[in-house]
Structures are given as C-alpha cells and as structure tokens.
Amino acid sequence: MASLSFPAISVPTSVRRGLAPTQTARSGPTARSAGPGTGRRRLGSVFSSGANLARPSPILSRIGEESFDKREPMVPPFNVLITGSTKAERVESAVQNLRNEFGEQHVWGTVCDVRKGEDVKELVNFARDRLKYIDIWINNAGSNAYSYKPLVETSDQDLMEVVTTNTLGLMICCREAINMMLNQPRGGHIFNIDGAGSDGRPTPRFAAYGATKRSVVHLTKSLQAELQMNEVKNVMVHNLSPGMVTTDLLMSGATTKQAKFFINILAEPPEVVAEYLVRCIRSVPSSRSMKPTYIRFLTGLKAYSQIFSRLAFGARRNRYLVED
C-alpha cells in the first residue's frame, strides 16, 4: 500500500518539445487513463467559504488586480508540474528516463502524498526552489485502489483510498496551485483530469471512483466561478479528459466480456493520447487566453464512430484483449 499512499510526483520543466508525456498506473511518464484509476495522488480545497460566496473576497480581489497589473506574458518554454506521473517507487527511474531525453536541468521529481496539505505545500516549495514558477499544473493523481467490485463488497480501506485521493487530494492541490499562481507575474493554468463517471453515466464495479470523478467537473466549475467572482485574471482552472488509456490499472480491470469489448474499441496507448493532449495543453497559454477550456481526447462523436465501425465491420476486434 505504500505506493498507493505516497504517490510520486514528477516535475518536468522548460521542455521545449512540450509537456513531458505523463502517465499514472505504469512506470515512466507517458500518458494517463481516464478509466478507473490511474496514478495515486490526492488533491484539495479552495479559498472562499459559504459566507463569502455572495461577494468578492477583498484580499483575493486585490491580489488578482495586482497580479494582472504586473502580469508578464506567458511564452514557451513552459514550466510544468504533474502530479501522479508515476508510482512512488518509480520516481527515480522515471526522472532519469526523462533526463536522458530532455537533459539534467529540465526534469525533477519527488514523492508527495497529495492527500496531505503539508506534503503538497512541500511540493510547491520543491518546485519553486528548482523552477522559480509553474506555468502549468496538471492534477493527474487518481486511484480506484485497483478494485473492481460492487460497492457492497468494497472495503473501508479501498473507499478511503479512492475518496481521499480523488476528491480531498484534488482540492488540496487546486488550493495550493491557485495560491502559488496568484503571486506569479505570469499567472498560471491548472488542468484537472476527469475520468469514467465524470459525464454522469454509471460506473458499475467502480462506483466510488465514478462518483469522485463526477465531482471533478463540479469542483472545476466552482473554482472558475470563484476566480471570476474575485476578479482574478491571471489564473484559470480547466478540465482535461484523456479518454481510455491502456495503463496497467485500466487493463487490470479487463475481466469481463463488456470491459474487453470497450477497451478494444475505445482505448489508446499512452503515447498516442499524450501527443494529442500535449499539443492542446500548450496551446492554452500560447494563446494568452484566460478562458476556461475542456480538452477531450475521446469525444462522443469519436466514440460512437468507433463503436459503429466495430458493430458494422468488426473493426478493432481483439485489438488488445482476446474477446470471448
């Protein structure tokens, strides 16, 4: 359980070819799955509370205005922080692999339990010490406790793992990322990764995971509203949807006929997903727009098209898994 409780965080920076492709449930940063669970990290809460929701916070408004007045243009290369980029026990090897490709002074990594505020604060300090600022923060940490079973059969330990990682952890990371970026002349962009269940559809055999991913979309919208309410013009929160990625965690749940069917039809390798997402993520700060975005790799149209091709022509049958 150590790898589940103490997720690895890799911090690629100034990578001119793009954000170092990330992953969660496999070794080495390469991509990330929107299916049940992927990496293991936790995220956190934001600034305004109930009494302040009706009016802007004077402190935040002042910070927002001051940050906007002295805002610097965000130009590449971008400094990027990615949570859940690899398993905790693989941090050193993942960092070394990236350094071999991008250079010693472009990649750093550390272990961080995103469920703990102090750990995430230390991550922020770690990033500042090495990079000075972060342009793009990707909340990629997530977990389904490698559990695929009905909720009534799920242990307390697994439920706590999923909820504290995917909900509490996300809130903590968002809080710390926003606080960090508010004081940066360049501002910053935060991307929250969704997953199965984020669209409101049922997720049998990983109900808890689906429920937490549904909350990701709501949290992102609430943060966007809070930033707008407080007239913050240099920080924005976005959603990122990788679709189904063939990570170890996704494939470990391929034990039913239905699961194999949809993985063969809809899933893509990490490098394919990463190539698309990196390009889209980089375009956000490059455009100098602070409007919220929802980047999707697997759109509804693409999914229906691939399902139709399978049913009509047998396309993608047994692509990754032999179907019964």
Salt bridges, closest charged atoms under 4 A:
GLU101 OE2 - ARG17 NH2 3.14
GLU104 OE1 - ARG99 NH1 3.68
ASP113 OD1 - ARG42 NH1 3.15
ASP113 OD2 - ARG115 NH2 2.80
ASP135 OD1 - ARG186 NE 2.78
GLU161 OE2 - ARG40 NE 3.75
GLU161 OE2 - ARG42 NH2 2.84
GLU176 OE2 - LYS121 NZ 3.04
GLU176 OE2 - ARG175 NE 2.89
ASP199 OD2 - ARG201 NE 3.34
GLU268 OE2 - ARG316 NH2 2.98
GLU268 OE1 - ARG319 NH2 3.16
GLU323 OE1 - ARG310 NH2 2.74
ASP324 OD1 - LYS260 NZ 3.89
